Amino acid sequence: MRAVIQRVSSASVAIEEKTVGEIGAGFMVLIGVEEGDGERDYAYIADKVPNLRIFEDAQGKMNLSLMDIGGAILAVSQFTLLGDARGGRRPSFITAARPETANPMYIKLVENWRERGIKVETGVFGADMKVGLVNDGPVTILLDSHKLF
């Protein structure tokens, strides 16, 4: 499973010009589920994201987590995170999980974060979405449950 986490001062997602999810300070999280991902992969991303210490403390050091600041998450499923463009000019997405596998894992992540008391807004799985955000820093972190990077 892969996730791209962007520290944002605001973020939103719209479908057909209608906003379906919007947050203030927190994380914009793009989530890609890979074929074969299981409980270990889910648990890694579910725990790592809200506990990443990438918000500044009183001394200006990245030392606070999303949980520490009471931030929100805008979670958007994005199978293209599994795109492999090493072999040519058009990415291959063969390692991305099928929707019937990826969507339940995406929903499980969102529910996990909500159960922790985090405000979580979402896009719509499989929809053509327009995502807007103000990346604060900019700070962008890449996570891969297989620890490929």
Secondary structure by P-SEA (a helix, b strand, c coil): cbbbbbbccccccccccccccccccccbbbbbbcccccaaaaaaaacccccccccccccccccccccccccccbbbbbcccccccccccccccccccccccaaaaaaaaaaaaaaacccccccccccbbbbbbbccccbbbbbbccccc
